[in-house]
Amino acid sequence: MRRLAFLLLLALTAGACSAMKATPSSNVQPPAPGVPAKPEDVSGIYRSIHQGLLQLRADGNYVLVVPEGPGPTSGSFTLSAGRLVVFSEACGQETGDYDVVVTGEQEAGKAVLNISAVRDPCEERRKYLTVDPWVYANS
């Protein structure tokens, strides 16, 4: 009898769990087209055509992984009215200034982050941030 009750409870639990639909996280949203005003406007994971990965976090930290480059690097950034200022220990105390514009549709795989250098004395950082557009990925 106990075994039958256990199996019935297990079946009910499995049925209830399978009926539940996973809802997407509300804190993850592709960026809107235009000039982003703050870090939260572009937070998420982006990929490049050359398998690069750029994760921008709403708290102003980032991770950049470029397979053919130096490997993973990280640092911090600020963003205000489309001006991105980037810092990374790999580039010493120098910061890099960039302009950022989002194009495409506000949808994963279609929202594109275009980063163009204004001034960055760190050649390696400048190269890998600007070599390709960054496409928003589902995260």
N, C-alpha and C positions, 0 to 999 in steps of 0.2 A: 504494500500500500504506500509506504514511504517513497519507494522508487517511482511509482506512478505519479505521486504528487510532485516529486522533484522534476520528472520529465515534463509534466504539464506546466510547471512554473518556468522551466527552461524554454519551452516552446513559446509561451506567452511573452517572455522577455525578448526572445529573438525576433518575434513578430513585431513587437512594439519598436524595437530598435531599427528594424529594416523599414518600417513605415516612416520613420523620421527622416527628413531631408536635411542635408548639410546646407547651412546658409553661409554665404561668403562673409568673410570678416568685414565689418563696417569701417575699419581703420585703413583699409587698403583700397585705394581708388586711383585709377590712371589720372595723369595730370590733364588739366584743361588746356586747350590751345591758347596761345598768347604769351605774354611776358609774365613769368611767375614772380610773385611778390615776396614770398618767404619760403623757408625750407620745407614746410609742410605741403606746399603746393607741388613739390616735385619728389617727395619721399617715395621710395619704392626701389624695385630692382629693374635695371635696364641691361640690355644685351646689345652687342654690336655684331655686325656681319662677320667679323673676324674672331668670333667666339669670346670677346671680352665681356666682362661683367662689371657693372657699376652699381653699387648699392648706396643710395642716398637716404640717410635717416633723418627723421623730423627733428632730432635733437642736435643736428649740425655735424654729425660724424659721417664718414664715408669709407667704403672699401672699394678698391679698384683691383681687378684681377685681369691681367692681359697675358694670355698663354705664350705669345712670342716675345713678350717683354720681360721685365724684371721679376715677374711673379706678383704675388699679392702685396699691395701697399695700402696704407690707411692714413687717415688724417681727419681734419675738421674743415668745415666750411661755413660761410655765412652767405645769405642770399637776400638781397633787397632790390626791388624794382628791376629784376632781370640781371643784376650784377652779382656774379658769383665770385667770392674771394676764397681761395683754397690754401690750406696749410698742410704740409706733410713733413715728417721728420726726415724722410729720405732726401728732401730738397733743402735741408738746413732751415734757417730762420726766414728765408724768403717766401713771401706769399705770391700767389698767382691771381691775376684779375681776368675774368672772363665774362662775356655776355651770353645769356641763355634765353632761348626762345623755344616754346613747345609748338610743334606743328602736327597735323593729322587730326584724327578723331580721338575723343576721350574714351579710348577703349584699349585694352591690352592688345599688343601686337600692331596697333595703329598709331598710338601716341608716340611722337618722336621728340627727343630732347636734343636740340642742336646747340652745341657749345663752341663758341669761337673765342680765341685768345685776344685779349686786349693788351696784357703785359704779363709775362711770366718768364723770369730768368732761368727757371728750371726746365731745360729743354726736354728731358724725358717725360715729365709730368704733362707739359704742354702737348707733346706729340700724342700721347695715349689718350688724353681727354678730348682731343679735337680731330683725330684721324678719321673717325667714323661718326655718323649720327648714332644716338643711343635710343633703342626701341624699348618701350615699357613692356615688361614681361609680367605674366600672372605671378603674384608672389603671395 
